[in-house]
């Protein structure tokens, strides 16, 4: 079960890195093209400002639960518990 948690965490980190790279490319594109309402400066001064506004910034880490815990919860729901 622990190995699955490691694989799940690795996959989550891989996806987060890919999303960040996409966001960085988008920010670089907009910083080369976009300006504020006056047309003088880039709409976002820093990458973090752009990332937080458009991609949600840091997200809560999803809790990975074991198969045994899932089965327990499912059985509880079937019995009318929690």
N, C-alpha and C positions, 0 to 999 in steps of 0.2 A: 504494500500500500504506500509505503514511503517513496518508493521509486516513482509511482504514478504522480505523486505530489511534486516531485522534482521535475518530471517531464512537463506537467501542467504549468509549473512556474517558468520553466525554460521557454515554453511556447508563448506564454503571456508576455515575457520580456522580449521575445523575438518580434511579436506583433507590435508592442509598444515602440520598439526601435524603428520598425518599418514606418509606423504612423508618424513618428518624430521626423524621420527623413523626408517623408512626403510634405509635412508641415514646413520644414526648413526650405525645401525647394519652392513651395508656394510663397513663402515669405520673401525669398530672394527675388522671385518673379515680381511680386507686388512692390517690393522696395525699389525695383528698377523702373516700374511703371506708375504706381499709384502716388497720389499726392493728397494733401488735405483739401478742405473746401476752398482755400485761397489759392491752391495750386502751386504752393511754394515748397512744401516739405513732404516727406514720406508720411503716409497716414499712421504708421507704427514706427516708433523710434527704436524699439528693441524687439528681438525675436520673441522673447518670453511674453511680451504684451500681445503679439499676434497669436502665438500658440495658445495662450490662456483663453483669449476671446473666441477663437475659431475652432479649436480642437479640445477645449475643456481642460487643458492643462493637466495637472496631476489628478489621477482618478484613484478612488479607493481600491485597494487590492481586494480582489474577490477571494472569499474564503473557500478553500478547496476542502470538501468533506469526503470522507472515505465511503466506500460502497456499503460497508456495514452500517454507517450512520445514516445513509440514504435509505437503506432497507428498514432500519428502525423507525425512521420518520414516516415512511410509507405505511408500515404496519400500524403505527399510532393513528394515522389519518384514517385508515380503513376501519379501525376499531371505534372511531369517533372521538379519539383523544385530540389533543392540541390541534 
